[in-house]
Amino acid sequence: MYLLGIDLGSSSVKVALLKAESQVVFAEASYPKIEMKIDSPQHGWAEQDPASWWENLHLAIREVMQESSIKATEILAIGIAYQMHGLVLVDK
């Protein structure tokens, strides 16, 4: 069995697949390959498009799954870490 770790940072989305018993990294990926864009529409503001997080998450997971050749059913648990001081508004 495997553990899938996701780190959604402001520079990239990192994904790691670990063997559950040994906790050894089996596969890992990071997207985008260059730092994600941060918009500053006003002094003191920093914004990112959440759609880019979602897209890069898909790319990183796809790469890890292809690299490892495991089945999704072999993933025992998923852990998610997020930007420390980020705020994501979901409605008005």
Secondary structure, DSSP 4 states (H G I P E B T S, - for coil): -EEEEEEE-SS-EEEEEEETTT--EEEEEEESSSPPP-B-SSTT--B--HHHHHHHHHHHHHHHHHHHT--GGGEEEEEEEE-TT-------
